[in-house]
Amino acid sequence: MSEPETPERPAEGPPRRWTWRDGLIAAVVLANIALPLSYYVGRSDSPLARYDERFAWRMFSPVRIARCQVDLFDAGQAPAQKIGLTRELHVVWINLLKRARPAVVDKVLDKFCADGGPDADIRISMICTPPDSSTKTICDGVRDRDGDGIPDAYGTSHYCDDMDPAACFASECGERSAAACYAELCRATLLDRDRNQCRDREAI
Ligand SMILES: [Ca+2]
């Protein structure tokens, strides 16, 4: 009886070398991790930076639904004149302004400051809904039809679980009035009208 034949092991070739293709793939993967990571780590202190999610992982981000009230004023004349944005800017720029895109804010201020010459005095007011406002019942509105001091939204909010509306309101706003609580939790002033943006551009 003959011995079963042992299959021959394939000859081992030289170890695989790192090619330029491997380097290219690694670079693309690294860039796709590093770019979004920069939104979460080492982000600028500017209040606008949180709203700039172009390179972030934003699948579940509430920032996308945040909206801002933006007004520009020409204070180089007295009294200061509100600038008609729809007359001066394309609607796409206005929509991006309302999403607090820092690069867009910067370019818009560049334009109006340049238009106004060396003594230009352009002010901007930007008040936004904070990204986490969608999880706060008070941000659904302060209307109180029955006049019991509790905003009506607390009667239907799924954030209240088994709490009664008064307890739910107190758990979110404490001793604050509905109006004060709304102003604090649902409206964030990102840019204040008090500053001449043409003189202090590095603040953006
Ligand atoms: Ca009520």
Boltz pocket constraint, residues with backbone or C-beta under 6 A from the ligand:
constraints:
  - pocket:
      binder: B
      contacts: [[A, 143], [A, 144], [A, 145], [A, 146], [A, 147], [A, 148], [A, 149], [A, 150], [A, 151], [A, 152]]
      max_distance: 6.0
